[in-house]
Amino acid sequence: MASSELPRDLILANFQVVTGIEDFDRCLNILEGNQWDFEEAVKEAMPYQGSEDAGIIDPAAFSVNNESAINHNSNNNVDQHSIEFAIRWGESTIVLTVPTDRTIGFIKEQLQHRLGIPRDNQILEKWPSSTESPMDDNTVISSLMLPDQVILTLSTTEITDSSKVEDEVTSDQCEFVVHHSGRKINLFFPWCATLQEVKVQAGDLLDIPVRKQKWTNLPNVSDDTTLQECNLPSVYNVSVAVSYDSTKTTFTDDDDLDSIDHDNCDSMDMTDIKDNCFNLNNQLMPDDWKDITTALSTFSDAFETKYGPMHPLFFIGPLKDALNECFQGDVIQRKPLFVYIHNNKSIQVNIFCSNVLCSESIVNFLNQNYVSWAWDVTLPSNRKKCFDLCTSLFGATATFSLERFEDDDYPIMLVITKVKSSLEISRVLQAKMSPDELFTALMGAHEDYQHVLQNELKEEEARKARQIFRSLQDAEYQASLKADRAKAEQRAAEVEERNRLEKEAQYQREQEEQAKMEEIKRKEVERKSLADSVPKAPPADCTDNVVKFLIRLPGGERLSRKFYLYNTIKDLLNYLASNGFLDFEFKVVTNFPKREISALDPSLSLGDAGFSGQDTLFVLSHLAIWKACDVKT
């Protein structure tokens, strides 16, 4: 095949290898100047020595102030296919990333494997309030409609020392941090477990059969080897990719599905064939995707298959979720977002990805300091979706600047930051960079953002201080208000008590007054009754067998009354009672001789009692007598 018939990216790669020229721009200019004639370009380039600095596009045109765009709902945004469970056990927290097609029993199996607590003894509590349906170990997680992150509490049906379990987890188990297509899962195994068990459990979680697993950083020993025999650290990072068992994983435009090696078809499922078919057009993302998460996962898998497992860990999910991952939470925990825009039509994309983006220093720096998100604009439909997404988040100006890039200007990389409430594209980088230049640009963007975050951190601390001060003021105000309310309530209670006592006193007075009135009525009735029983007084001119009494009353008044000597003491007392001086309230006495008439026999006649002619009686109140006795005492 003539050199002019070869793909231009292959001509470019061969040209760099032959000439030893690392300057991409120079190589491209030489090849274009010679109409991509490989031999003529090599002849011209052999004497050449030198290089030029690659440039960084001025991102000023991409500045944007659009806070509300973060929450823009794209039509392609769908739910995640895995949920992160943070399970609290004692003073420790176990984090599990579980696909939504798994069951609650699967979560318990993971906890049993890590904590040693039998599955039947585990009780998962504090599920979100929206989870109302009854659950058991066979309940599928997707049916519970859970959020992307769930915090649960683990308790057991028997007493278990959680601190002891935690120590055992630390000392007796190995933690595998498995990276795959931008995802990260944590698996825990006892040291007696084998590498085969690691592969099986990872395959169950990631839906990758063991026969299709391609591991990086896993010890190159037999699968029967135990983790202890591998001398692994307690926390071990590995990555796994899908290894397609076919003799041909990419196709040219002239290839046909009939040219696939059917001897290997048994080892390829329909997903493999579909992946290979959409790569007929050399894109990493399919055209007819309906699930953005699946599309990005496909991109990550295809990127890993093409360029190897050493690559940035791409965030699998909608762009707005990646932005939330970067900028939600405390200021000190924020990270810039690195957006990689891929285009397989660019002649420099393969060299850049292989030699620059996937270099170990770039990958480690991005994974540690950035959240990475990727998109493929090879197909016009995906390019339009990318520009629509850019317009919704950053405005038409940023989209217009991106639309000016030609295919050969790709890959494009954006560094997105958030200053206060505004999203900004702080860097726009192109592929015409060496690893050192890209590393310097990324580090510069990260340091600039750290300075911005420091200023925001100071403002946030000042804001928190103001909030604390306001909270203290509010607390003091509430305490003062509570005290005032207590005083008001106390005053109201005192007034109510005083009113109650006054009402009771008034009621008592009314009762006493009523009792007095009733007593007066009773006495009046009794007086009238007694008055009827008093014998008539002797006539005025009658002097025989008559005694005349001069009766001195307690108030100083006097009564005069005649009685026959045959009238009784009872008649005398009834006469006094008819005048209001009842015998139980008053007593009748004489001074000479000193005696109490009211104490005599009522049936005794006045004559027999020693009365004759005229005599003086004194009516004394019992109450006055008692008071006189008290004074003497």
C-alpha positions in Angstrom: 0.0 0.0 0.0 1.4 3.4 -1.0 2.1 5.8 1.8 -0.6 8.2 0.5 -3.2 5.5 0.9 -2.4 5.0 4.6 -4.4 6.8 7.3 -2.8 10.1 8.0 -2.5 9.5 11.8 -0.4 6.4 10.9 1.7 8.4 8.5 2.2 11.0 11.2 3.2 8.4 13.8 5.7 6.7 11.4 7.1 10.1 10.4 7.8 10.9 14.1 9.4 7.6 14.7 11.7 7.8 11.6 12.7 11.4 12.0 12.8 11.5 15.8 11.0 14.9 15.7 8.8 15.2 18.8 7.3 18.6 17.8 3.9 17.7 16.5 3.3 21.1 14.8 6.5 20.8 12.9 5.8 17.3 11.7 2.3 18.2 10.6 3.6 21.3 8.6 6.3 19.2 6.9 3.8 16.5 5.9 1.2 19.0 4.6 3.9 20.8 2.7 4.8 17.6 0.9 1.1 16.6 0.3 1.5 13.8 2.8 4.2 12.1 0.7 6.1 10.2 3.4 9.5 9.9 1.6 9.6 13.5 0.5 8.7 14.6 4.0 11.4 12.5 5.5 14.0 13.9 3.1 13.0 17.4 4.1 12.9 16.7 7.8 16.2 14.8 8.3 18.4 17.9 8.6 15.8 19.5 11.0 16.6 19.9 14.7 14.6 21.9 17.1 11.1 22.4 18.5 8.6 25.0 19.4 6.5 25.5 22.4 2.9 24.4 22.2 0.3 27.0 23.0 -2.6 27.2 25.3 -5.8 28.8 24.0 -6.9 32.0 25.7 -10.1 30.9 27.6 -11.4 34.5 28.0 -14.1 33.9 25.4 -15.4 31.0 27.5 -16.1 32.9 30.7 -19.6 32.5 31.9 -21.8 33.5 34.8 -24.6 31.0 34.9 -25.3 29.6 38.3 -28.7 28.2 37.4 -27.2 26.1 34.6 -25.9 23.5 36.9 -29.4 22.3 37.7 -30.4 22.3 34.0 -32.3 19.1 33.2 -31.0 17.5 30.0 -33.3 15.2 28.2 -30.6 12.6 28.3 -30.0 12.7 32.0 -31.0 9.4 33.7 -30.5 7.6 37.0 -27.2 6.0 37.9 -26.8 2.3 37.6 -25.1 1.9 41.0 -25.7 3.3 44.5 -23.2 4.1 47.1 -24.2 2.7 50.5 -22.5 4.2 53.6 -23.3 1.6 56.4 -22.5 2.7 59.9 -21.3 0.0 62.2 -20.2 1.1 65.7 -17.7 3.9 65.2 -16.8 2.8 61.7 -18.5 3.3 58.3 -18.3 0.7 55.5 -18.8 2.1 52.0 -20.2 -0.2 49.3 -20.9 0.6 45.7 -23.7 -1.7 44.6 -25.4 -2.0 41.2 -29.1 -1.4 41.3 -29.9 -4.8 39.8 -28.5 -6.5 43.0 -30.6 -7.4 46.1 -30.5 -6.5 49.7 -29.1 -10.0 50.3 -26.1 -9.1 48.2 -25.3 -6.2 50.5 -25.5 -8.4 53.5 -23.2 -10.9 51.8 -20.6 -8.1 51.3 -20.9 -7.1 55.0 -20.6 -10.7 56.0 -17.5 -11.1 54.0 -16.0 -7.9 55.5 -17.2 -8.0 59.1 -17.7 -11.7 59.7 -21.3 -11.1 60.8 -23.6 -13.9 59.5 -26.1 -12.6 57.0 -29.0 -13.9 59.0 -27.9 -11.9 62.0 -27.7 -8.6 60.1 -30.4 -5.9 60.4 -30.1 -2.9 58.0 -32.0 0.1 59.5 -32.7 3.8 58.7 -33.7 3.4 55.1 -34.9 6.5 53.4 -38.5 7.5 54.3 -39.6 7.1 50.7 -39.0 3.3 51.0 -42.4 2.2 52.2 -42.7 -1.2 50.6 -41.8 -4.3 52.7 -38.3 -5.5 52.1 -36.5 -8.8 52.5 -33.2 -10.2 51.3 -34.7 -10.9 47.8 -35.8 -7.3 47.2 -34.0 -5.8 44.2 -32.4 -2.4 44.9 -33.8 -0.8 41.8 -37.4 -1.4 43.0 -36.7 0.8 46.1 -36.3 4.0 44.1 -33.3 5.0 46.3 -31.1 8.2 45.8 -27.5 7.8 44.6 -26.1 7.9 48.1 -27.8 6.1 51.0 -26.7 6.1 54.7 -27.8 3.0 56.7 -27.2 1.7 60.2 -26.2 -2.0 60.8 -27.4 -3.8 63.9 -27.4 -7.5 64.8 -29.7 -9.9 66.4 -26.9 -10.9 68.8 -24.4 -9.0 70.9 -21.3 -8.2 68.8 -18.3 -6.1 69.8 -18.1 -3.6 66.9 -14.7 -2.3 68.0 -13.3 -5.8 67.9 -14.8 -6.4 64.4 -13.2 -3.1 63.2 -9.8 -4.2 64.5 -10.2 -7.5 62.7 -11.1 -5.7 59.5 -8.0 -3.7 59.7 -5.6 -6.5 60.7 -7.1 -9.6 59.1 -8.4 -8.4 55.7 -7.0 -6.9 52.5 -8.9 -4.1 50.9 -8.9 -4.2 47.0 -9.6 -0.8 45.4 -10.8 -1.8 41.9 -11.0 0.8 39.2 -13.1 0.2 36.1 -14.4 2.6 33.5 -14.4 5.6 35.8 -15.9 3.6 38.7 -14.3 2.6 41.9 -15.4 -0.3 44.2 -13.9 -1.4 47.4 -13.7 -5.2 48.1 -12.5 -6.8 51.3 -11.0 -10.3 51.5 -9.3 -12.4 54.2 -5.7 -13.0 53.6 -6.5 -16.7 53.0 -8.6 -15.8 49.9 -7.2 -16.5 46.5 -6.9 -14.3 43.4 -9.6 -16.4 41.8 -12.0 -15.3 44.5 -11.1 -11.6 43.9 -11.8 -12.0 40.2 -15.1 -13.8 40.8 -16.4 -11.2 43.2 -15.2 -8.3 41.1 -16.9 -9.9 38.0 -20.2 -10.3 39.9 -20.1 -6.6 40.8 -19.0 -5.3 37.4 -20.8 -7.9 35.2 -17.5 -8.9 33.6 -17.0 -12.7 33.3 -13.6 -13.9 34.6 -12.6 -15.1 31.2 -13.0 -11.5 29.8 -11.2 -9.7 32.6 -8.0 -7.9 31.8 -6.2 -6.8 35.0 -3.6 -4.2 35.6 -1.3 -4.3 38.7 -2.6 -7.7 39.8 0.2 -10.1 40.7 1.2 -12.3 37.7 0.8 -15.6 39.6 -1.6 -18.5 39.6 -5.2 -17.8 40.4 -4.9 -20.3 43.3 -2.3 -18.1 45.0 -3.6 -16.6 48.3 -3.3 -12.9 49.1 -0.9 -13.6 51.9 1.4 -15.4 49.5 1.3 -12.4 47.2 2.7 -10.2 50.0 0.2 -7.4 49.2 -0.3 -4.3 51.3 -3.5 -4.0 53.4 -4.9 -1.5 50.8 -4.2 -2.5 47.2 -5.2 -0.5 44.0 -5.9 -2.5 40.8 -7.8 -1.8 37.6 -9.8 -4.2 35.4 -11.0 -3.8 31.8 -13.0 -6.0 29.3 -10.7 -8.1 27.1 -12.6 -9.1 23.9 -11.6 -12.5 22.7 -11.6 -11.9 19.0 -8.9 -11.7 16.4 -10.1 -8.3 15.2 -11.5 -5.6 17.4 -11.6 -2.7 15.0 -12.8 -2.4 11.4 -12.2 -0.3 8.4 -14.8 1.2 6.2 -14.3 -1.7 3.7 -14.9 -4.4 6.4 -18.1 -6.3 6.7 -19.6 -8.2 9.5 -19.1 -11.4 7.5 -15.4 -10.9 7.8 -15.4 -11.5 11.6 -13.5 -14.6 12.6 -16.4 -16.9 13.4 -14.1 -19.4 15.2 -14.1 -16.9 18.1 -17.8 -16.0 18.0 -18.5 -18.3 20.9 -16.3 -16.1 23.1 -18.0 -12.9 21.9 -21.5 -11.9 23.2 -23.8 -9.6 21.4 -22.5 -6.6 23.4 -19.0 -7.3 22.0 -20.3 -7.4 18.5 -22.3 -4.2 19.0 -19.2 -2.5 20.4 -17.1 -3.6 17.4 -19.9 -2.6 15.0 -20.2 1.0 16.2 -16.4 1.3 15.9 -16.8 0.8 12.2 -16.9 4.6 12.1 -14.0 4.9 14.6 -16.0 6.7 17.3 -15.8 5.7 21.0 -19.4 6.6 21.7 -22.4 5.1 19.9 -24.8 7.2 17.9 -28.2 5.8 19.0 -27.7 5.9 22.8 -30.7 6.6 25.0 -29.0 6.2 28.4 -26.2 8.8 28.9 -24.7 6.6 31.7 -24.5 3.6 29.4 -23.0 5.8 26.6 -20.3 7.2 28.9 -19.5 3.7 30.2 -19.2 2.5 26.6 -16.8 5.4 25.9 -14.7 4.6 28.9 -14.5 0.9 28.0 -13.7 1.6 24.4 -11.1 4.2 25.4 -9.5 1.6 27.8 -9.5 -1.1 25.2 -7.8 1.2 22.7 -5.3 3.0 24.9 -4.9 0.7 27.8 -5.9 0.7 31.5 -3.6 3.6 32.4 -6.0 6.6 31.7 -7.9 9.2 33.7 -10.8 7.8 35.7 -13.7 9.3 33.8 -16.9 10.2 35.8 -19.7 8.0 34.5 -22.9 10.1 34.6 -24.5 13.4 33.4 -22.3 16.5 33.3 -24.4 18.2 35.9 -23.7 15.3 38.3 -20.0 15.7 37.6 -20.3 19.4 38.4 -22.1 18.6 41.6 -19.4 16.1 42.5 -16.8 18.8 42.1 -18.4 21.8 43.7 -21.0 20.6 46.2 -20.0 20.4 49.9 -17.4 22.4 51.8 -15.2 24.8 49.9 -12.0 23.1 51.0 -13.1 19.8 49.4 -13.9 21.2 45.9 -12.0 20.2 42.8 -11.9 21.6 39.3 -13.5 19.6 36.5 -11.4 18.3 33.7 -13.5 17.8 30.5 -11.9 15.7 27.7 -13.6 16.1 24.3 -12.5 13.3 21.9 -12.7 13.3 18.1 -11.5 10.2 16.2 -11.4 12.2 13.0 -8.3 14.1 14.3 -5.0 12.8 13.0 -3.3 13.6 16.3 -5.8 12.0 18.7 -4.1 8.6 18.9 -0.6 10.0 19.5 -1.9 12.5 22.1 -3.9 9.9 24.0 -1.2 7.3 24.0 1.8 9.5 24.7 0.4 12.5 26.7 -3.0 12.0 28.2 -2.4 8.5 29.3 1.1 9.1 30.7 1.4 8.0 34.3 2.2 11.5 35.6 -0.8 13.1 33.9 -3.2 10.3 35.0 -2.1 10.3 38.6 -2.3 14.1 38.8 -5.8 14.2 37.2 -7.1 11.4 39.4 -5.8 13.0 42.6 -6.7 16.7 41.9 -9.5 16.7 39.3 -12.8 15.1 38.5 -12.6 14.0 34.9 -15.5 13.8 32.4 -15.3 12.8 28.7 -17.3 13.1 25.5 -16.9 12.0 21.9 -17.8 14.4 19.1 -16.8 12.1 16.3 -20.4 11.7 15.1 -22.4 14.8 14.2 -25.2 13.8 16.5 -22.9 13.6 19.5 -21.2 16.8 18.5 -24.6 18.6 18.5 -25.5 17.1 21.9 -22.2 18.3 23.3 -22.8 21.9 22.0 -26.3 21.9 23.3 -25.1 20.9 26.7 -22.4 23.6 26.5 -25.0 26.2 25.6 -27.2 25.2 28.5 -24.4 25.4 31.0 -22.1 28.1 29.8 -24.1 30.1 27.2 -24.0 30.7 23.5 -20.6 32.5 23.5 -18.7 29.5 24.8 -20.5 27.2 22.3 -19.6 29.6 19.4 -16.0 29.4 20.4 -16.0 25.6 20.5 -17.7 25.4 17.1 -14.8 27.2 15.5 -12.5 24.2 16.2 -11.9 21.9 13.2 -11.6 18.2 13.5 -7.8 18.3 13.5 -7.8 20.7 16.4 -9.1 18.0 18.7 -8.8 16.6 21.3 -10.0 19.7 23.3 -9.7 19.8 27.1 -11.6 22.2 29.3 -10.8 23.1 32.9 -14.0 24.2 34.6 -14.1 25.9 38.0 -16.7 27.5 40.1 -16.1 30.9 41.7 -18.7 31.7 44.3 -21.9 30.9 42.4 -20.5 31.2 38.8 -19.2 28.5 36.5 -16.1 29.5 34.6 -14.0 27.7 31.9 -10.6 28.7 33.3 -8.5 26.8 30.7 -9.0 25.6 27.1 -6.2 23.2 26.1 -5.4 21.6 22.8 -3.6 18.4 21.9 -0.5 20.2 20.6 1.3 19.8 24.0 3.9 17.5 25.4 3.3 15.7 28.7 5.4 18.2 30.6 3.5 21.1 29.0 0.1 19.6 29.8 1.2 18.8 33.4 2.3 22.4 33.9 -1.0 23.7 32.5 -3.0 21.4 34.7 -1.0 22.2 37.7 -1.2 26.0 37.1 -5.0 25.7 36.7 -5.2 23.7 39.9 -3.0 26.2 41.9 -5.0 29.1 40.5 -8.2 27.5 41.7 -6.7 26.7 45.1 -6.0 30.5 45.5 -9.6 31.2 44.6 -10.8 28.6 47.1 -8.6 30.1 49.8 -10.3 33.4 49.4 -13.7 31.7 49.3 -12.7 29.7 52.4 -12.0 33.0 54.2 -15.3 34.4 53.1 -17.1 31.2 54.2 -15.4 31.2 57.6 -16.4 34.9 58.0 -19.9 33.9 56.9 -20.0 31.0 59.4 -18.7 33.4 62.1 -21.5 35.8 61.3 -24.0 32.9 61.4 -22.6 31.8 64.8 -22.8 35.4 66.1 -26.4 35.7 64.8 -27.2 32.3 66.3 -25.9 33.4 69.7 -27.9 36.6 69.4 -31.0 34.6 68.4 -30.4 32.3 71.3 -30.0 35.2 73.7 -33.1 36.8 72.3 -35.1 33.6 72.5 -33.9 33.2 76.1 -34.9 36.7 76.9 -38.2 36.2 75.2 -38.7 33.0 77.1 -38.0 34.8 80.4 -40.4 37.6 79.5 -43.0 35.0 78.6 -42.4 33.2 81.9 -42.8 36.5 83.8 -46.0 37.4 81.9 -47.3 33.9 82.6 -46.4 34.2 86.2 -48.1 37.6 86.5 -51.2 36.2 84.7 -51.2 33.2 87.1 -51.0 35.6 90.1 -53.8 37.7 88.7 -55.8 34.6 88.1 -55.1 33.3 91.6 -56.0 36.7 93.1 -59.3 36.7 91.1 -60.0 33.2 92.2 -59.4 34.0 95.9 -61.5 37.2 95.5 -64.3 35.1 93.9 -64.0 32.5 96.7 -64.2 35.3 99.4 -67.1 36.9 97.7 -68.8 33.5 97.5 -68.0 32.9 101.1 -69.4 36.3 102.1 -72.5 35.6 100.1 -72.9 32.2 101.7 -72.4 33.7 105.2 -74.9 36.5 104.4 -77.4 34.0 103.1 -76.8 31.9 106.2 -77.4 35.0 108.4 -80.6 35.8 106.5 -81.8 32.3 106.9 -80.9 32.4 110.6 -82.8 35.6 111.0 -85.8 34.1 109.3 -85.5 31.0 111.4 -85.2 33.1 114.6 -88.1 35.3 113.4 -90.2 32.2 112.9 -89.1 30.8 116.2 -89.7 34.1 117.9 -93.3 34.3 116.6 -93.8 30.7 117.6 -92.5 31.5 121.2 -94.5 34.7 121.3 -97.7 32.7 120.8 -96.8 30.5 123.7 -96.1 33.3 126.2 -99.0 33.8 128.6 -100.8 37.1 128.7 -99.5 39.7 131.2 -101.7 40.5 134.2 -103.8 43.6 134.0 -102.1 46.9 135.0 -104.3 47.2 138.1 -103.7 43.6 139.2 -101.3 43.4 142.1 -102.0 40.1 143.8 -99.8 37.1 143.0 -98.0 39.3 140.5 -94.3 39.9 140.0 -92.9 42.7 137.9 -89.6 42.2 136.2 -87.3 45.0 135.1 -85.1 43.4 132.4 -81.8 45.0 131.4 -80.8 43.9 127.9 -77.1 43.6 126.6 -77.4 46.8 124.5 -78.6 48.9 127.4 -82.2 48.7 126.5 -84.8 47.8 129.1 -88.0 45.6 129.1 -90.7 45.6 131.8 -93.2 42.8 132.1 -95.6 41.4 134.7 -96.1 37.7 135.3 -98.3 35.8 137.6 -96.4 34.0 140.3 -97.8 30.7 139.1 -96.2 31.3 135.6 -93.1 29.2 135.1 -89.5 29.9 134.4 -90.2 28.6 130.9 -92.8 31.3 130.4 -90.2 33.9 131.4 -87.5 32.5 129.1 -90.0 32.2 126.2 -90.9 35.9 126.7 -87.3 36.8 126.4 -86.8 34.5 123.4 -89.8 36.1 121.7 -87.9 39.4 121.9 -84.9 37.8 120.3 -82.9 36.5 123.2 -82.8 32.8 122.8 -81.6 30.8 125.8 -78.7 29.1 123.9 -77.3 32.6 123.0 -78.1 34.4 126.2 -78.5 33.7 129.8 -80.6 35.5 132.4 -79.2 36.3 135.9 -80.0 38.3 139.0 -77.5 40.2 141.1 -79.1 39.9 144.5 -78.9 37.0 145.2 -76.4 36.1 142.4 -78.0 33.3 140.4 -78.6 32.2 136.8 -82.3 32.0 136.1 -81.8 30.3 132.7 -80.2 27.4 134.5 -83.2 26.7 136.8 -85.8 24.1 136.2 -88.1 25.5 133.4 -91.2 24.0 135.0 -90.6 25.8 138.3 -93.1 28.6 139.0 -91.9 32.1 139.5 -93.2 32.1 143.0 -91.4 28.9 143.9 -88.3 30.4 142.4 -88.4 33.1 145.0 -89.7 36.0 142.9 -92.3 38.4 144.3 -93.3 42.0 144.0 -90.6 43.5 141.8 -87.2 42.2 140.7 -84.5 43.0 138.3 -83.1 40.6 135.7 -80.0 40.9 133.5 -79.7 39.4 130.0 -76.1 38.5 129.2 -74.7 37.3 125.9 -72.6 34.1 126.0 -70.1 35.7 123.6 -69.6 38.7 125.9 -69.1 36.4 128.8 -66.5 34.4 126.9 -64.6 37.6 125.9 -64.7 38.8 129.5 -63.3 35.5 130.6 -60.5 35.7 128.0 -59.6 39.2 129.2 -59.3 38.0 132.8 -57.2 35.1 131.7 
